[in-house]
Amino acid sequence: MRIRLVLPLPPSVNRIYKRSRSGGVYLDKKVRDFRDTVAAVAASAGFHPIQGRFRARITLYPASNRKFDGDNREKALWDALEKAGVIDNDLNNFDCHRIVSEVRPPNGGCIVELEEIL
């Protein structure tokens, strides 16, 4: 089975968690919004979730020419895919290729292609 999702650019893990005034920790609104978007895109795609090992190809489209660290975006992406039920667990990621494109759409973006390994 193959899954292809076109998503917005994942938020950086450098800014995933925020501290409240009382000292608690919570997820940033951008992360919650990204997770909601991933869940909506996944639901509209209508596929069965990947339960076991899989291969992945991630193409990231940064929004600007600023320094860009793809590693900082991947964790937020895997967590959102797991929460949306696209994958069972990101530990099952057997083979992953990440491409950071030189194409710069106005708001950035991300294409995720997943293939279940039987």
Secondary structure, 3 states (H helix, E strand, C coil): CEEEEEECCCCCHHHCEEECCCCCEEECHHHHHHHHHHHHHHHHHCCCCECCCEEEEEEEECCCCCCCCCHHHHHHHHHHHHHCCCECCHHHEEEEEEEECCCCCCCCEEEEEEEECC
